[in-house]
């Protein structure tokens, strides 16, 4: 599970329902079940787990201390560490995949946007 860590500054996606990583992480309850657009840098990429690729995005918003600086996106799209990508997906909250993988907020069913 390779990952990267550096000083990240990515512009917010443009368009309807565009959110920053921090907005998704901190407003998960009100975004639950809604389709959003998020743009960020791939800081961790784990391919082909439970039929999905697991991508952690950061855009420079939020804080590491409360984990509002990182959002998990599940998708069938491929990615590479360091890529800056935009996804449209559905916000889900309190997701427990078992084996200790519990997420307060994540974006599922995400598709790569141009």
N, C-alpha and C positions, 0 to 999 in steps of 0.2 A: 504494500500500500504506500507508494511513493507520495511525498508531499513536498510543498515548497513553503517558504516563509520569507517574506520581504515586505518592504514598504509599498503598499498598494493604494493606488488612486485611480479609480475607474469612474467615468461619467455615468450617471443614471441613465437607464434605457429611456428612449423617447416613445411616447404613445400612451394610449388609454390604459389605465390600471398599472402603469409603471411604478415600481417600488424599489427602494434601496434595500440592501441586505438587512440593515438595522431596522427599517420599517417593518419588514416581514417578520424578523425575529422578535420584535417588541410588540407588534400588533397582531400576532397570530390569531388570537381569539376572535377579533373582529373581521379578520380576513379568511377565517375558516370556510372552506368550500368554495372560495372565490378564485377565479382565474386572474393571474397577475403576470406581469412582465418583469424580469429581473436580469440585470447585466452585471457580470463580475469576472474576476480572474480565477481560473481553476487553480486551487491550492492543494487539492487532493483528488485523486481519481482512482476509483476501484471498479474495474470492469467485471461484468457478467456475474453479479451476485443476485440470486433469486430472479434471474432473467432480465436484470436491469443493470445499467451503469450508474454508479453512485459518485456524484460530483459535488465537491465542496467549493462554493464560490465565496469570494470576498471582494468588496469594492472600496474598502477604506473607511466605511461607516461602521458605527458600533464600537463596542469595547470587548477585548478579549476576556476581561474579568467576569463579565456576565454572559459571555458567549453570543453577544448580539452582533458580532463582527463576521460571522460565518453562517452560511445557510446550506443545507444539503438539498440537492436536486437529484431526483431519480428520473432516468430517461433511457431511451434506446440509442440515443446519439453518442457518437464517439467524441473523445476530447483528449487533450494533452496538457500536462502541467504547464502553467504559464499562459495558456490560451485565454483570451478575453472573449467571452461568449454571452449571447442573450438567449434566454429561455422564456417560453410561455408555459405555465403550468398551474396546477391547483394547490392552494395552500391547505395543508392538513396539520392538525395539532394532536399532541399526546399519542403519538404512534409508537407502538411496541412491537418490534419485529422478532422478539425473543433473543435468547443468548446474550442479554445485556445491551442490545441495541435499541435504545429508547430515545425518541426525539420529541422535544417539546413542540417544535415547529419545523416543517420541511415543505418542499415543493415536489409534488408527484405528477406523474403523467406529463412530464415536461417535453416540449418539442423545441428543437433548435430553431431560432429565428434568424432571418438574414440580417 
